[in-house]
Amino acid sequence: MSKIKPSQGAPYAQILGVGGYRPIRVVPNEVILEKIDSSDEWIRSRSGIATRHWANDEETVAAMSIEASGKAIADAGIAAEQIGAVVVSTVSHFSQTPAIATEIADKLGTAKAAAFDISAGCAGFGYGLTLAKGMVVEGSAEYVLVIGVERLSDLTDLEDRATAFLFGDGAGAVVVGPAQEPRIGPTVWGSEGDKAATIKQTVPWNEFHVGDVSQLPLDSKGEIKFPAITQEGQAVFRWAVFEMAKVAQQALDAAGITADDLDVFIPHQANMRIIDSMVKTLKLPEHVTVARDVETTGNTSAASIPLAMERLLATGQAKSGDTALVIGFGAGLVYAATVVTLP
């Protein structure tokens, strides 16, 4: 039997650069209230969200990704040609094939980089980061571009009082490359498929295609609603607050640090109440900077962590070399948490 030659990359991996893109249009709660019976005060008290960004026709999943990626590549100090792989996490690219990652890789000017999409909802960035780390250490790519991008405005039911105010659009990207010491810790990740129905698409694409008005949800005009994201809010809240705090603690333990060693906490920007509850449960010290980008960006699913990371660094609330705990969680239900050194 022939022996396969072992591959070897860098001893460790790190995030070298980060970039973000938020659509031009800013949508305040007042716009959301045109379609639902609620109030700005109620929306803020339940979610902490005041505004969100919605993409226009030109701000496609690919276009937003390219903008964010260009910034991340420049921040990393490398050329696009050096990117060996592109990983895109999204649930809002509506073409089953080809993967949007291939278009992004081409338009960025990579040298025929490996490119593929993943679907892990709000945990997608953490999944992509884990894959990128593995590729760099294994030696299949020296530099990997990880993108979280969503146009969730396309999947929002504006007549659903429970979710109409939650979602926003945007793209965040990081470049992962070689390191001489650990700068991305072990990933604590998993799934709880028995809770899959708590966050889901209202109608599968094949049922929507058939268009049976007797079976599909209708809007106030009696027309078939486009498929949207729906959730069981209380069930998701309880799961996120109680179970994800445990996962976050496991990520700290796996990295060999405590909450006192942290400089920054970047949870998925789902809801301000969830963020506040996790901070309390984890007993984070006052010196830890907590990302609260959800207030002005809304829930952008896979894009939320890199967007929040980029804003913290850009505004000086965090700095290069800081130790950050990141955790994503959402539809699936899936989750991923790790400790990283900020670029």
N, C-alpha and C positions, 0 to 999 in steps of 0.2 A: 504494500500500500504506500502510495506517495505521500510525503509530508507537505502540508501547505505552509508556505513561508509566512511567519507572523508579521502583521503590520504594526507599525509604531509611529505615533504622532508626537505631539507635545506632551510633556509630563502632566501638565494641567491646562485648564482653559479659563478665560476671563471675558468679561464684557469690555470691549475696547471703545465703543462709541454708541451713542443713542440719538435718535431723531424722532420728531413727531409732526403730524399734520392734522389740524382741525379745520373743517370746512369754514368758508367765509360767513355763511349765514348763522347768526346767533338767534336761537328761538327761546324767548322767555315763557314763563308759565302762563302768561295771559293768552298766548296763542293756543296753548293746549286747552285752556278753559273754554274756548269757543265751541268745543265738541263734547265736553263732559260737564256734568253737574258737580263742581268741586270749588275749591278756592286756592289761591296762592299760599295762604297760611297752612291749609291742610296738606298740600303737596310738600311744602318745606318741612313740616313737622313729621311727615311720614317717611320722607326720603332724603331730605337735606338738599334737594335739587332746586336751583333757581333758574338756570338756563341750560341749554344743550345746543350742540351744533348739528345742523342738518345739511347734507350734501346737495349740491345742484346737479344738473344733468352732466356737467363736465367733470365733476368730482366723483369719478367712478372708483371702484375698489382698486383697480390698477393704478389710476392717476394718483390717488391719495398715498398708496403704497410707495410709488416711485418718489414722491416728494419727501416722505419720511425717510426712505432708504438713502436718498442722496445726502441728507443731513447726517445720518448715522455713519455712512461711509466716510464723509469728510471729517466727522468728529473722531473717527478711528484712525485717521491719518493714512489710509491706504487707498489704492485705486480700485475701481469697480472690477477691473480685469483679474484682481487677486481673489475675488470671491469664488469659492469652490462649490458652494451650495446655497440655495435659497429655500427657506421653509416659510410658508405662509399659513397662518391660522385664521380662518374665517368661517362664518356660517351664512354670510350674505352675498356670496358669489353664486349667481343662479345658474351658471352653466356647469353641468356635471363633468364635462370634459371639453377641451383640455384644462388642466390645472392653470389657475391664474398666475401661479408662480413662474411658469415658463415665459409668459408675456413680460412679466416684471423683470426677470433675469435678462431677457433679450434687450429690453428698452433701457436698462441700466448700463448695458455694455459689458456684462460679464463674459468671460471666455467660455461659453457653452457650459455654464455651471449646472450641476444637478439641481433640479427644481421640482418641488411638489407641495401640495396643499395638505393640511390636516384639519380635522374638525373635532375640537374639544371644547367648544363653547367658551365660557369665561375663564376656563383654565388653560386655554390654548396656548397662551404665551409661555406658561411654565412648561408645557409639553414640548413646545418648539425649542425652548432654551435647553432642555435636557437632551434632546436629540442633537442639537448643535454641539454641546459639550462632548458628547460621545464621539461625534465625527472628528472633532479637533484632536482629541486624545487618541482615538483609534488610528488617525492618519489619513482618513478618506477626504478630508478637506482642511486646509490651513486656516481659512477664514469662512465663517458661515453667517449669512444674513438671516435673521429671524424677524418676521413681520407679523404683527397682530393688526388686523384691519376689519372694519365693519361699516356697513351702511344699514344700520338697524332701523332707520326711518322707513325703509322699504318693507320692514317686517313688523311695523307697529300698527295696531288697531287703534285709531284715534278716538273711537267711540267706547273703548274699554276703560272704564274709570280706574281699574286696578293697575294698568300698565301704560296707558297713553303718555304719561309724563316721564317714564323711566329712561327711555333709550335715546342715545345720540350716535353720531357718526364720527369717524376719524381713523387715523393709522399711526401706529408706533412701531419703531424698528430698532434693533440693536445688531451690532457686529460682534460676533464671538470669535476669539482667536487664541493663539498659544499663550501660555503663562509659565513661569518658572516656580510658582508656588500656588496653592489652592486659592482661587478667587470666585469659584462657583461651588457651593457645597453640595452634598448629597441631596437628591430630590426625594421628598416624601410625597407619593402620589397614589391615586387609586380611583375606584369608582364604586357607586352604590346604585346599580341598575334597578333595584327594587323600588327606587324612588324616581324612576325616569319620568313618570307622568307629572311630576310637580313643576317641571319647566319643559314646555314642548311647543311644537308648531301646531297651530289649530287644526289644519287640514293637510294631510300628506299630498305631495305634488300629483301623484297619480289620481287621487280622488278629485282634486281640484280640476285636473285636466278633463275628467269626465263631465263635470259641471252639472250634476244633478241637483236642481234647486230644492228638491224635497229633502236632501240630505246635508246640504252645505249651509253654513251660517250666512245670513243676509244683513246688509246694512240698513240704515234708516230709510233708504230709498227703495228697498226691496231688491237690491242688486247683490250678487254673490260677492262676499268679502274676499279680498286677496288673503292668502295664508299669512298668519301673524304669529308672533311669540306670545304665549300665554303662560301664566304661572299661578301656583297656589301660594300666595304671598306669605301667609302665616307659617306654613310648613317649611318653606324655603328659609324664612327668617330664623326659625328655631334650629334648623339644621346648620345654617351658616354660623350662628352665634355659638352654639354648644359643641358641635362636632369639629368645625374648622379651627376653633381655638386650640383644640387638642392636636390637630395636624400641624398647626403653626409651632406649637411647643415641641413636637417631634422633630421638626426641621431644625429648630435651635439645638436640640439634643444631638441630632445627627452631625451637625456642624461643630459640635464641641464647645458651644458658647451658651451664655445665659442672656436673659433680657437686658441685664445691665451692660452687656458688651455691645449692644446695638446702638447705632446712630440714627437709623431710619427704618420705618415700617411702611411698606407699600402693599396694602391688600388690594384685591380686586375692588374697583370702585362701583359697587353695586348699590349701596345705600348707606347714608351717613349713620343711621342707627346701628347697622351691622358693624360698621367700622368702630364706632364708639364702644360698643359692647365687647368687641374683640380686644380693644386696648385695655379695657377694664379687666376682662377675664385673664389676659396674659400678664397683667400687672406691670405694664411697661412703665419705666421711669419717666419723669417729666422731661428729661433731656432728649428723649427719642422724638425725632421729627416724624409726624404721621401724615401721609398723603391724604388729602381731602379734595382731590380734583373733581370728584363727583358733583360738587356744588355748581360748577360752571360748565362741566363737560357732559354730565349725565353718565349713564351706564353704557359703555362702549364695548362690552364683552371682551373679546381677545385683545383689543387695543388698549384697554384701560390701564394695565400696569406699565407698559412702556411709555404711554402718554403721561402718566403721573410721574414716572421717573424723570422723563425729559423736563417736565415743568419744574420739579423740585431743584434740579441742577441748574436750569436756566435762570431761576429766580434767586438762587443762592441759599435756598432753604436746606439744601444738601450739597455736599462737595465731593470731588473725586477722592477716592480712597475710603469713603465712609462704608461702614458695614450695614447692609440692609437685609431685612427679612421680607421676602415677597411671597404672596400666596394668592392663587387664583382658584375659584370654585364656581360651579354653575351647572348648566344643563348636562344631564347624563344619568345621575349626578356624578360629576367628576371633580377632581381637585389635584393641585400640585403646589408644593411649597419648597422653598430653598433659601439659603442665605448666600448673598453675593456681595462682592466688593464693587462699589459704583465706579464707573469709568471717569 
